[in-house]
Amino acid sequence: MNPPRCCSPFQTQWPGHQTPAKTAFVSTLFNAAAFHDDEFDTCNIPRPAIFERAVNKRKAEYVAGRACAREALELETGISSVPEIGEDRAPIWPAEAVGTITHSDGWAAALVASRQHYQGLGIDVETVMSADRAHRLIQEILTPNEQRRHASALEADPGQLLTIIFSLKESLFKALYPIVKRRFYFQHAELVGFDNQGQATLRLLTELSPEWHHGREVDAQFTVFDNRILSLVTIPS
């Protein structure tokens, strides 16, 4: 199906350093100012009740993200379906698929795979925050260990590092929440280390389940493009 009128043509090239295996990725640029309410109907995307009074920006990012998700689902599984919103606000994917959706400042994307290959997927995109905003959010986003461990990187470029860590923790939540069905927050995970190729390691600091316990480490990746950070966490089956 064609993208919504407020969106650019779909792109399927992963912008990061390492394309995740056995997945379908779809992204688009969207213009909230060009969004019209009939996009829900013309794109055959069900309108959740919570969007009846939402502003156009919120509607546009939802439609763009769901359009990417449907396209990625069809590419990877042959299923043409729009993930609905569950009571916990998480997308509801077909039983045989796993997926994740993200959007920020006019860019939306979805990543989909077969449940045969992955238990969970998480992607998150963020616009690189300013240094001033980063300094205001350090205590909220970083654990004390992270502040000490990454002190030199924080001093050199606080906006980029805070955005990377914020995005990685968001991706970790998106990948794990459908598995553990328990919410956790920024202080419940930490960035252990990362390199110049965008490879990173996260460590859980909370007990989510017997398998996903305090101290378990998870591989992740991130990339910088167009003043954005895109992060990825994959949980193989």
MARBA-3410 file (N, C-alpha, C, O; in Angstrom, 1 decimal):
237
0.8,-1.2,0.0,0.0,0.0,0.0,0.9,1.2,0.0,2.0,1.3,0.6 ~ 0.4,2.3,-0.7,1.2,3.5,-0.7,1.2,4.2,0.7,0.3,4.0,1.5 ~ 2.2,5.0,0.9,2.3,5.7,2.2,1.2,6.8,2.3,0.7,7.2,1.3 ~ 0.9,7.2,3.5,-0.1,8.4,3.6,0.4,9.6,2.9,1.6,9.7,2.6 ~ -0.5,10.5,2.5,-0.2,11.6,1.7,0.8,12.6,2.4,1.5,13.3,1.8
0.8,12.5,3.8,1.7,13.4,4.5,3.0,12.8,4.7,3.9,13.4,5.3 ~ 3.3,11.7,4.0,4.6,11.0,4.2,5.3,10.9,2.9,4.8,11.0,1.8 ~ 6.6,10.7,3.0,7.5,10.5,1.9,7.4,9.0,1.5,6.8,8.2,2.2 ~ 7.9,8.6,0.3,7.9,7.2,-0.1,8.6,6.3,1.0,9.6,6.8,1.6 ~ 8.1,5.1,1.2,8.8,4.2,2.2,10.2,4.0,1.8,10.5,3.8,0.6
11.1,3.9,2.8,12.5,3.5,2.6,12.7,2.2,3.4,12.1,2.0,4.5 ~ 13.5,1.2,2.9,13.7,-0.1,3.5,15.1,-0.3,3.9,15.5,-1.4,4.3 ~ 16.0,0.7,3.7,17.4,0.5,4.1,17.6,0.9,5.5,17.3,2.0,5.9 ~ 18.1,0.0,6.3,18.5,0.2,7.7,19.6,1.3,7.7,20.6,1.1,7.1 ~ 19.4,2.4,8.5,20.4,3.5,8.5,21.6,3.2,9.4,22.5,4.0,9.4
21.5,2.1,10.2,22.6,1.8,11.1,23.8,1.1,10.5,23.8,0.9,9.3 ~ 24.7,0.8,11.4,25.9,0.1,11.0,25.7,-1.4,10.6,26.4,-1.9,9.7 ~ 24.8,-2.0,11.3,24.6,-3.4,11.1,23.2,-3.8,10.9,22.4,-3.6,11.9 ~ 22.7,-4.2,9.7,21.3,-4.5,9.5,20.9,-5.7,10.3,21.6,-6.8,10.2 ~ 19.9,-5.6,11.1,19.4,-6.8,11.9,19.0,-7.9,11.0,18.1,-7.7,10.1
19.5,-9.1,11.2,19.2,-10.3,10.3,17.7,-10.7,10.4,17.1,-10.5,11.5 ~ 17.2,-11.1,9.3,15.8,-11.7,9.3,14.7,-10.8,9.8,13.9,-11.2,10.6 ~ 14.8,-9.6,9.4,13.8,-8.6,9.8,13.5,-7.7,8.5,14.2,-7.8,7.5 ~ 12.4,-7.0,8.6,12.0,-6.0,7.6,11.9,-4.7,8.3,11.3,-4.5,9.3 ~ 12.5,-3.7,7.7,12.6,-2.4,8.2,12.0,-1.4,7.2,12.2,-1.5,6.0
11.1,-0.5,7.7,10.4,0.5,6.8,10.4,1.8,7.6,10.1,1.9,8.7 ~ 10.8,2.9,6.8,10.8,4.2,7.4,10.2,5.2,6.5,10.1,4.9,5.3 ~ 9.8,6.4,7.0,9.3,7.4,6.2,9.5,8.8,6.9,9.6,8.8,8.1 ~ 9.5,9.8,6.1,9.5,11.2,6.6,8.0,11.6,6.6,7.3,11.4,5.6 ~ 7.5,12.3,7.6,6.1,12.8,7.6,6.1,14.3,7.9,6.9,14.8,8.7
5.1,14.9,7.4,4.9,16.4,7.6,3.5,16.5,8.3,2.5,16.4,7.7 ~ 3.6,16.8,9.6,2.4,16.9,10.4,1.5,18.1,9.9,0.2,18.0,10.0 ~ 2.1,19.1,9.3,1.3,20.2,8.8,0.4,19.8,7.6,-0.6,20.5,7.3 ~ 0.9,18.8,6.9,0.1,18.3,5.7,-0.9,17.2,6.1,-1.5,16.7,5.1 ~ -1.0,16.9,7.3,-1.9,15.8,7.7,-3.4,16.3,7.7,-3.7,17.4,8.1
-4.2,15.4,7.2,-5.7,15.6,7.2,-6.3,14.4,7.9,-5.9,13.3,7.7 ~ -7.4,14.7,8.6,-8.1,13.6,9.3,-8.5,12.4,8.4,-8.6,11.3,8.9 ~ -8.8,12.7,7.2,-9.2,11.6,6.3,-8.1,10.6,6.0,-8.4,9.5,5.4 ~ -6.9,10.9,6.5,-5.8,9.9,6.3,-6.1,8.6,6.9,-5.7,7.5,6.4 ~ -6.7,8.6,8.1,-7.1,7.3,8.7,-7.9,6.5,7.8,-7.6,5.3,7.7
-8.9,7.1,7.1,-9.8,6.3,6.3,-9.1,5.9,5.0,-9.2,4.8,4.5 ~ -8.4,6.9,4.3,-7.8,6.6,3.0,-6.7,5.6,3.1,-6.4,4.9,2.2 ~ -6.1,5.5,4.3,-5.0,4.5,4.5,-5.5,3.3,5.2,-4.7,2.3,5.4 ~ -6.8,3.2,5.5,-7.4,2.0,6.1,-6.7,1.7,7.4,-6.3,0.6,7.7 ~ -6.5,2.8,8.2,-5.8,2.6,9.6,-6.9,3.0,10.6,-7.3,4.1,10.7
-7.3,2.0,11.4,-8.3,2.3,12.4,-7.9,3.4,13.4,-6.7,3.5,13.8 ~ -8.8,4.3,13.7,-8.6,5.4,14.5,-8.9,5.1,16.0,-10.1,4.9,16.3 ~ -7.9,4.9,16.9,-8.3,4.7,18.3,-9.0,5.9,18.9,-8.9,7.0,18.5 ~ -9.8,5.6,19.9,-10.6,6.6,20.5,-9.8,7.7,21.1,-10.2,8.9,21.2 ~ -8.6,7.4,21.6,-7.7,8.4,22.2,-7.3,9.4,21.2,-6.8,10.5,21.7
-7.5,9.2,19.9,-7.1,10.2,18.9,-8.2,11.1,18.4,-8.0,11.9,17.6 ~ -9.4,10.9,19.0,-10.5,11.8,18.5,-10.2,13.3,18.7,-10.5,14.1,17.9 ~ -9.5,13.6,19.8,-9.2,15.0,20.1,-7.8,15.3,20.1,-7.3,16.4,20.6 ~ -7.0,14.4,19.5,-5.5,14.6,19.5,-5.2,15.7,18.5,-5.9,16.0,17.5 ~ -4.0,16.4,18.7,-3.6,17.4,17.7,-3.0,16.7,16.5,-2.7,15.5,16.5
-2.9,17.4,15.4,-2.5,16.8,14.1,-1.1,16.1,14.2,-0.9,15.1,13.6 ~ -0.2,16.7,15.0,1.2,16.2,15.1,1.1,14.7,15.6,1.7,13.8,15.1 ~ 0.3,14.5,16.7,0.1,13.2,17.3,-0.6,12.2,16.3,-0.2,11.1,16.2 ~ -1.6,12.7,15.6,-2.2,11.9,14.6,-1.3,11.5,13.5,-1.3,10.3,13.0 ~ -0.5,12.5,13.0,0.4,12.2,11.9,1.4,11.2,12.2,1.7,10.3,11.4
2.0,11.3,13.4,3.1,10.4,13.8,2.5,9.0,14.0,3.2,8.0,13.7 ~ 1.3,8.9,14.5,0.6,7.6,14.7,0.4,6.9,13.3,0.7,5.8,13.1 ~ -0.2,7.7,12.4,-0.5,7.1,11.1,0.7,6.8,10.3,0.8,5.7,9.7 ~ 1.8,7.6,10.4,3.0,7.3,9.8,3.7,6.0,10.3,4.1,5.2,9.6 ~ 3.7,5.9,11.7,4.3,4.7,12.3,3.5,3.5,12.0,4.1,2.4,11.7
2.1,3.5,12.0,1.3,2.4,11.7,1.4,2.0,10.2,1.4,0.8,9.9 ~ 1.5,3.0,9.4,1.7,2.6,7.9,3.0,1.9,7.7,3.1,1.0,6.9 ~ 4.1,2.3,8.4,5.4,1.7,8.3,5.3,0.2,8.9,5.8,-0.7,8.3 ~ 4.5,0.1,10.0,4.4,-1.2,10.6,3.7,-2.2,9.6,4.1,-3.3,9.5 ~ 2.6,-1.7,9.0,1.9,-2.6,8.1,2.7,-3.0,6.9,2.7,-4.1,6.5
3.5,-2.0,6.4,4.4,-2.3,5.2,5.4,-3.3,5.6,5.7,-4.3,4.9 ~ 6.0,-3.2,6.8,7.1,-4.1,7.3,6.5,-5.5,7.5,7.1,-6.5,7.2 ~ 5.3,-5.5,8.1,4.6,-6.8,8.4,4.4,-7.6,7.0,4.7,-8.8,6.9 ~ 4.0,-6.8,6.1,3.7,-7.5,4.8,5.0,-8.0,4.1,5.0,-9.1,3.5 ~ 6.0,-7.2,4.2,7.3,-7.6,3.6,7.9,-8.8,4.3,8.4,-9.7,3.6
7.8,-8.9,5.6,8.4,-10.0,6.3,7.6,-11.2,6.5,8.1,-12.3,6.4 ~ 6.3,-11.0,6.7,5.4,-12.2,7.0,4.3,-12.4,5.9,3.7,-13.5,5.9 ~ 4.1,-11.5,5.0,3.0,-11.6,4.1,1.6,-11.1,4.7,0.6,-11.2,4.0 ~ 1.6,-10.7,5.9,0.4,-10.3,6.6,0.2,-8.8,6.4,1.1,-8.0,6.7 ~ -0.9,-8.4,5.9,-1.2,-6.9,5.8,-2.2,-6.6,7.0,-3.4,-6.8,6.9
-1.6,-6.0,8.0,-2.3,-5.8,9.2,-1.8,-4.5,9.9,-0.5,-4.3,9.9 ~ -2.6,-3.7,10.5,-2.2,-2.6,11.3,-2.3,-2.9,12.8,-3.3,-3.2,13.3 ~ -1.1,-2.9,13.5,-1.2,-3.2,14.9,-2.0,-2.2,15.7,-1.8,-1.0,15.6 ~ -3.0,-2.7,16.4,-3.8,-1.9,17.3,-3.1,-1.5,18.6,-2.0,-2.0,18.8 ~ -3.7,-0.7,19.4,-3.1,-0.3,20.7,-3.8,-1.1,21.7,-5.0,-1.1,21.9
-2.9,-1.8,22.6,-3.5,-2.5,23.7,-3.8,-1.7,24.9,-3.6,-0.5,24.8 ~ -4.4,-2.3,25.9,-4.7,-1.5,27.1,-3.5,-0.9,27.7,-3.6,0.1,28.4 ~ -2.4,-1.5,27.5,-1.1,-1.0,28.1,-0.4,0.0,27.2,0.7,0.4,27.4 ~ -1.1,0.3,26.1,-0.6,1.3,25.1,0.5,0.7,24.1,1.0,1.4,23.3 ~ 0.8,-0.6,24.3,1.8,-1.3,23.5,1.1,-1.7,22.2,-0.1,-2.1,22.2
1.8,-1.8,21.0,1.2,-2.3,19.8,0.8,-3.8,20.0,1.6,-4.5,20.6 ~ -0.3,-4.2,19.4,-0.7,-5.6,19.3,-0.3,-6.2,18.0,-0.9,-5.8,17.0 ~ 0.7,-7.1,18.0,1.1,-7.7,16.7,0.5,-9.0,16.5,0.0,-9.6,17.4 ~ 0.4,-9.4,15.2,-0.1,-10.8,14.9,0.7,-11.8,15.7,1.9,-11.6,16.0 ~ 0.1,-12.9,16.0,0.7,-13.9,16.9,2.0,-14.5,16.4,2.9,-14.8,17.2
2.2,-14.5,15.1,3.4,-15.1,14.5,4.5,-14.1,14.3,5.5,-14.4,13.8 ~ 4.3,-12.8,14.7,5.2,-11.8,14.4,5.6,-11.0,15.7,4.8,-11.0,16.7 ~ 6.8,-10.4,15.7,7.1,-9.4,16.7,7.5,-8.1,15.9,8.0,-8.2,14.8 ~ 7.4,-7.0,16.6,7.7,-5.8,15.9,7.9,-4.6,16.9,7.6,-4.7,18.1 ~ 8.3,-3.5,16.4,8.5,-2.3,17.2,8.3,-1.1,16.2,8.7,-1.1,15.1
7.8,0.0,16.8,7.5,1.2,16.1,8.2,2.4,16.8,8.2,2.4,18.0 ~ 8.7,3.4,16.0,9.2,4.6,16.6,8.9,5.8,15.7,8.7,5.6,14.5 ~ 8.9,7.0,16.3,8.7,8.2,15.6,9.2,9.4,16.4,9.1,9.4,17.6 ~ 9.8,10.4,15.7,10.3,11.6,16.3,10.5,12.6,15.3,11.2,12.4,14.3 ~ 10.0,13.8,15.5,10.3,15.0,14.7,10.3,14.7,13.2,11.3,15.0,12.5
9.2,14.2,12.7,9.0,14.0,11.3,9.6,12.8,10.7,9.7,12.7,9.5 ~ 10.0,11.8,11.5,10.6,10.6,11.0,10.0,9.4,11.7,9.9,9.4,13.0 ~ 9.5,8.4,11.0,8.8,7.3,11.6,9.4,6.0,11.0,9.8,6.0,9.9 ~ 9.3,4.9,11.8,9.9,3.7,11.3,9.3,2.5,12.1,8.8,2.7,13.2 ~ 9.4,1.3,11.5,9.0,0.1,12.1,9.9,-1.0,11.7,10.5,-1.0,10.6
10.1,-2.0,12.6,11.0,-3.1,12.4,10.1,-4.4,12.8,9.6,-4.4,13.9 ~ 10.1,-5.4,11.9,9.3,-6.5,12.1,10.1,-7.8,11.8,10.9,-7.8,10.9 ~ 9.8,-8.9,12.5,10.4,-10.2,12.3,9.4,-11.3,12.7,8.4,-11.0,13.3 ~ 9.7,-12.5,12.2,9.0,-13.6,12.7,9.3,-14.0,14.1,10.4,-13.9,14.5 ~ 8.3,-14.4,14.8,8.5,-14.9,16.2,9.4,-16.1,16.3,10.0,-16.4,17.3
9.5,-16.8,15.2,10.4,-17.9,15.1,11.9,-17.5,15.3,12.7,-18.3,15.8 ~ 12.2,-16.2,14.9,13.6,-15.8,15.0,13.8,-14.8,16.2,15.0,-14.8,16.7 ~ 12.8,-14.1,16.7,13.0,-13.1,17.8,11.9,-13.2,18.8,10.7,-13.4,18.4 ~ 12.3,-13.1,20.1,11.3,-12.9,21.1,10.8,-11.5,21.2,9.6,-11.2,21.5 ~ 11.7,-10.6,21.0,11.4,-9.2,21.1,12.3,-8.3,20.3,13.5,-8.6,20.0
11.8,-7.2,19.9,12.5,-6.2,19.1,12.2,-4.8,19.7,11.1,-4.5,20.2 ~ 13.2,-3.9,19.7,13.0,-2.6,20.2,13.8,-1.6,19.4,15.0,-1.7,19.3 ~ 13.2,-0.6,18.8,13.9,0.5,18.1,13.4,1.8,18.7,12.2,1.9,19.1 ~ 14.2,2.8,18.8,13.8,4.1,19.2,14.7,5.2,18.5,15.9,5.0,18.4 ~ 14.0,6.2,18.1,14.7,7.3,17.4,14.5,8.6,18.3,13.4,8.8,18.7
15.5,9.4,18.4,15.5,10.6,19.2,16.3,11.7,18.5,17.4,11.4,17.9 ~ 15.8,12.9,18.5,16.6,14.0,18.0,17.6,14.3,19.1,17.3,14.4,20.3 ~ 18.9,14.5,18.7,20.0,14.8,19.6,19.6,16.1,20.4,19.3,17.1,19.9 ~ 19.6,15.9,21.8,19.2,17.0,22.6,20.3,18.0,22.8,21.5,17.7,22.6 ~ 19.9,19.2,23.2,20.9,20.3,23.5,21.7,19.9,24.7,21.3,19.1,25.6
22.8,20.6,24.9,23.7,20.4,26.1,22.9,20.8,27.3,23.0,20.2,28.4 ~ 22.2,22.0,27.2,21.4,22.5,28.4,20.4,21.4,28.8,20.2,21.2,30.0 ~ 19.6,20.9,27.9,18.6,19.9,28.2,19.3,18.7,28.8,18.8,18.1,29.8 ~ 20.4,18.3,28.3,21.1,17.1,28.8,21.5,17.3,30.2,21.3,16.4,31.0 ~ 22.0,18.4,30.5,22.4,18.7,31.9,21.3,18.6,32.9,21.4,18.2,34.0
20.1,19.1,32.4,18.9,19.0,33.3,18.4,17.6,33.5,17.7,17.3,34.5 ~ 18.7,16.7,32.5,18.1,15.3,32.6,19.1,14.3,33.1,18.8,13.1,33.2 ~ 20.4,14.7,33.4,21.4,13.7,33.7,20.9,12.8,34.9,21.0,11.6,34.9 ~ 20.4,13.4,36.0,20.0,12.7,37.2,18.9,11.7,36.9,18.8,10.7,37.5 ~ 18.0,12.1,36.0,16.8,11.3,35.7,17.2,10.1,34.8,16.7,9.0,35.1
18.1,10.3,33.8,18.3,9.2,32.8,19.5,8.3,33.3,19.4,7.1,33.0 ~ 20.5,8.9,33.9,21.7,8.1,34.2,21.8,7.7,35.6,21.4,8.4,36.5 ~ 22.2,6.5,35.8,22.5,6.0,37.2,23.8,6.7,37.7,24.6,7.2,36.9 ~ 24.0,6.6,39.0,25.3,7.2,39.5,26.5,6.5,38.9,27.5,7.1,38.6 ~ 26.4,5.2,38.7,27.5,4.5,38.0,27.8,5.0,36.6,28.9,5.1,36.2
26.7,5.2,35.9,26.8,5.7,34.5,27.5,7.1,34.5,28.3,7.4,33.7 ~ 27.1,7.9,35.4,27.7,9.3,35.5,29.2,9.2,35.7,29.9,10.0,35.1 ~ 29.6,8.2,36.6,31.1,8.1,36.8,31.8,7.4,35.6,32.8,7.9,35.2 ~ 31.1,6.4,35.1,31.8,5.6,34.0,31.9,6.4,32.8,32.9,6.2,32.1 ~ 31.0,7.2,32.4,31.0,8.0,31.2,31.3,9.5,31.4,30.8,10.3,30.6
32.0,9.8,32.4,32.2,11.2,32.8,32.9,12.0,31.7,32.6,13.1,31.4 ~ 33.9,11.4,31.0,34.7,12.1,30.0,33.8,12.3,28.8,33.9,13.4,28.2 ~ 33.0,11.3,28.4,32.1,11.5,27.2,31.0,12.5,27.5,30.6,13.3,26.7 ~ 30.6,12.5,28.8,29.6,13.5,29.2,30.1,14.9,29.1,29.4,15.8,28.6 ~ 31.4,15.1,29.5,32.0,16.4,29.4,32.2,16.8,28.0,32.0,18.0,27.6
32.6,15.9,27.1,32.9,16.2,25.7,31.6,16.6,24.9,31.6,17.5,24.1 ~ 30.5,15.8,25.1,29.3,16.0,24.3,28.1,15.5,25.1,27.6,14.4,24.8 ~ 27.7,16.3,26.1,26.6,15.8,26.9,25.3,15.5,26.1,24.6,14.5,26.4 ~ 25.0,16.3,25.2,23.7,16.1,24.4,23.7,14.8,23.7,22.7,14.1,23.7 ~ 24.7,14.5,23.0,24.8,13.3,22.2,24.8,12.0,23.1,24.0,11.1,22.9
25.6,12.1,24.2,25.6,10.9,25.0,24.3,10.6,25.7,23.9,9.5,25.8 ~ 23.7,11.7,26.3,22.4,11.5,27.0,21.4,11.0,26.0,20.5,10.2,26.4 ~ 21.4,11.5,24.8,20.4,11.0,23.8,20.7,9.5,23.5,19.7,8.8,23.3 ~ 21.9,9.1,23.3,22.2,7.7,23.0,21.7,6.9,24.2,21.1,5.8,23.9 ~ 22.0,7.2,25.4,21.6,6.4,26.6,20.1,6.4,26.7,19.5,5.3,26.9
19.5,7.5,26.6,18.0,7.6,26.6,17.4,6.7,25.6,16.5,5.9,25.9 ~ 17.9,6.7,24.3,17.3,5.9,23.3,17.6,4.4,23.5,16.7,3.6,23.3 ~ 18.8,4.1,23.9,19.1,2.7,24.2,18.1,2.1,25.3,17.7,1.0,25.1 ~ 17.9,2.9,26.3,17.0,2.4,27.4,15.6,2.3,26.9,14.9,1.4,27.3 ~ 15.1,3.2,26.0,13.8,3.1,25.5,13.7,1.8,24.6,12.7,1.1,24.7
14.7,1.5,23.8,14.7,0.3,23.0,14.7,-0.9,23.8,14.0,-1.9,23.5 ~ 15.5,-0.9,24.9,15.5,-2.1,25.8,14.1,-2.3,26.4,13.6,-3.5,26.4 ~ 13.4,-1.2,26.8,12.1,-1.4,27.3,11.1,-2.0,26.3,10.4,-2.9,26.5 ~ 11.2,-1.4,25.1,10.3,-1.9,24.0,10.5,-3.4,23.7,9.6,-4.1,23.4 ~ 11.8,-3.8,23.7,12.1,-5.2,23.4,11.7,-6.2,24.5,11.2,-7.3,24.3
11.8,-5.7,25.8,11.6,-6.6,26.9,10.2,-6.6,27.4,9.7,-7.6,27.9 ~ 9.5,-5.5,27.3,8.2,-5.4,28.0,7.2,-6.4,27.4,6.5,-7.0,28.3 ~ 7.1,-6.7,26.1,6.2,-7.8,25.7,6.5,-9.2,26.2,5.7,-10.0,26.3 ~ 7.8,-9.4,26.6,8.2,-10.7,27.2,7.9,-10.8,28.7,7.3,-11.8,29.1 ~ 8.3,-9.7,29.4,8.1,-9.8,30.9,6.8,-9.2,31.4,6.4,-9.5,32.5
6.2,-8.3,30.6,4.9,-7.7,31.0,5.1,-6.9,32.3,4.2,-6.8,33.1 ~ 6.3,-6.3,32.5,6.5,-5.5,33.7,7.2,-4.2,33.3,8.1,-4.2,32.5 ~ 6.7,-3.1,33.8,7.3,-1.8,33.4,8.6,-1.6,34.2,8.7,-2.0,35.4 ~ 9.6,-1.0,33.6,10.8,-0.6,34.3,11.3,0.7,33.7,10.8,1.2,32.7 ~ 12.2,1.4,34.4,12.5,2.8,34.1,14.0,3.0,34.0,14.8,2.1,34.1
14.3,4.3,33.7,15.7,4.6,33.4,16.7,4.1,34.4,17.8,3.7,34.0 ~ 16.4,4.2,35.7,17.3,3.8,36.7,17.4,2.3,36.9,18.2,1.8,37.7 ~ 16.6,1.5,36.1,16.6,0.1,36.2,17.5,-0.6,35.2,17.5,-1.8,35.0 ~ 18.3,0.2,34.4,19.2,-0.4,33.5,20.4,0.6,33.3,20.2,1.8,33.6 ~ 21.5,0.1,32.9,22.7,1.0,32.7,23.5,0.6,31.5,23.5,-0.5,31.1
24.1,1.7,30.9,25.0,1.4,29.7,26.3,1.1,30.3,27.0,1.9,31.0 ~ 26.7,-0.2,30.0,28.0,-0.7,30.5,29.2,-0.1,29.6,30.2,0.4,30.2 ~ 29.0,-0.1,28.3,30.0,0.4,27.4,29.5,0.5,26.0,28.5,-0.1,25.6 ~ 30.3,1.2,25.1,29.9,1.3,23.7,31.2,1.7,23.0,32.2,2.1,23.6 ~ 31.1,1.5,21.6,32.3,1.8,20.8,32.0,2.7,19.7,30.8,3.1,19.5
33.0,3.0,18.8,32.8,4.0,17.7,31.9,3.4,16.6,31.5,4.2,15.7 ~ 31.7,2.1,16.6,30.9,1.5,15.6,29.4,1.4,16.0,28.6,0.8,15.3 ~ 29.1,1.9,17.2,27.7,1.9,17.6,27.3,0.6,18.3,26.1,0.4,18.5 ~ 28.2,-0.2,18.7,27.9,-1.4,19.5,27.9,-1.0,20.9,28.7,-0.3,21.4 ~ 26.9,-1.5,21.7,26.7,-1.1,23.1,26.3,-2.3,23.9,25.8,-3.3,23.4
26.5,-2.3,25.2,26.0,-3.3,26.1,25.3,-2.6,27.3,25.8,-1.7,27.9 ~ 24.1,-3.1,27.5,23.3,-2.7,28.6,23.2,-3.7,29.7,23.3,-4.9,29.4 ~ 23.0,-3.3,30.9,22.9,-4.2,32.1,21.6,-3.9,32.9,21.4,-2.7,33.2 ~ 20.8,-4.9,33.1,19.6,-4.7,34.0,20.0,-4.5,35.4,20.9,-5.2,35.9 ~ 19.3,-3.7,36.1,19.5,-3.4,37.5,18.3,-3.7,38.3,18.1,-3.1,39.4
17.4,-4.5,37.8,16.2,-4.9,38.5,15.8,-6.3,38.1,16.3,-6.9,37.2 ~ 14.9,-6.9,38.9,14.4,-8.2,38.7,13.1,-8.2,37.9,12.1,-7.7,38.4 ~ 13.1,-8.6,36.6,11.9,-8.6,35.8,11.3,-10.0,35.7,10.1,-10.1,35.6 ~ 12.1,-11.0,35.8,11.7,-12.4,35.7,12.9,-13.3,36.1,14.0,-12.7,36.1 ~ 12.7,-14.6,36.3,13.9,-15.4,36.5,14.9,-15.3,35.4,16.1,-15.4,35.7
14.5,-15.2,34.2,15.4,-15.1,33.0,16.0,-13.7,32.9,17.2,-13.6,32.6 ~ 15.1,-12.7,33.1,15.6,-11.3,33.0,15.8,-10.7,34.3,15.0,-10.0,34.9 ~ 17.0,-11.0,34.9,17.3,-10.7,36.3,18.3,-9.6,36.4,19.0,-9.2,35.4 ~ 18.5,-9.1,37.6,19.5,-8.1,37.9,20.9,-8.6,37.5,21.3,-9.7,37.9 ~ 21.6,-7.8,36.7,22.9,-8.2,36.3,23.0,-8.7,34.9,24.1,-8.9,34.3
21.8,-9.1,34.3,21.9,-9.7,33.0,22.2,-8.6,32.0,21.7,-7.5,32.0 ~ 23.1,-8.9,31.0,23.6,-8.0,30.0,22.9,-8.2,28.7,22.7,-9.4,28.3 ~ 22.7,-7.2,27.9,22.0,-7.3,26.7,22.8,-6.5,25.6,23.2,-5.3,25.9 ~ 23.1,-7.0,24.5,23.7,-6.3,23.4,22.8,-5.4,22.7,21.6,-5.7,22.6 ~ 23.3,-4.3,22.2,22.5,-3.3,21.6,23.3,-2.6,20.5,24.5,-2.8,20.5
22.7,-1.7,19.7,23.4,-0.9,18.8,22.7,0.4,18.6,21.6,0.6,18.9 ~ 23.5,1.4,18.1,22.9,2.7,17.8,23.7,3.3,16.6,24.8,2.9,16.3 ~ 23.0,4.3,16.0,23.7,5.0,14.9,23.2,6.5,15.0,22.1,6.8,15.5 ~ 24.1,7.4,14.5,23.8,8.8,14.4,23.6,9.1,12.9,24.4,8.9,12.1 ~ 22.4,9.8,12.6,22.1,10.2,11.3,21.2,11.4,11.3,20.2,11.4,12.1
21.5,12.4,10.5,20.6,13.6,10.4,20.2,14.2,11.7,19.1,14.5,12.0 ~ 21.2,14.3,12.6,21.0,14.8,14.0,20.0,14.0,14.8,19.4,14.5,15.7 ~ 19.9,12.7,14.4,19.1,11.8,15.2,19.9,10.6,15.7,21.0,10.3,15.1 ~ 19.4,10.0,16.8,20.0,8.7,17.2,19.0,7.7,17.0,17.8,7.8,17.5 ~ 19.3,6.6,16.4,18.5,5.4,16.2,19.1,4.3,17.0,20.3,3.9,16.7
18.4,3.7,17.9,19.0,2.6,18.7,18.1,1.3,18.4,17.0,1.4,18.0 ~ 18.8,0.2,18.7,18.2,-1.1,18.5,18.5,-2.1,19.5,19.7,-2.2,19.9 ~ 17.6,-2.9,20.0,17.8,-4.0,20.9,17.0,-5.2,20.3,15.8,-5.1,20.0 ~ 17.7,-6.3,20.1,17.0,-7.5,19.6,17.2,-8.7,20.7,18.2,-8.8,21.3 ~ 16.1,-9.4,20.9,16.1,-10.5,21.8,15.8,-11.8,20.9,14.6,-12.0,20.6
16.8,-12.6,20.6,16.6,-13.8,19.7,15.7,-14.8,20.4,15.7,-14.9,21.6 ~ 15.0,-15.6,19.6,14.2,-16.7,20.1,15.1,-17.8,20.6,14.7,-18.9,21.1
END
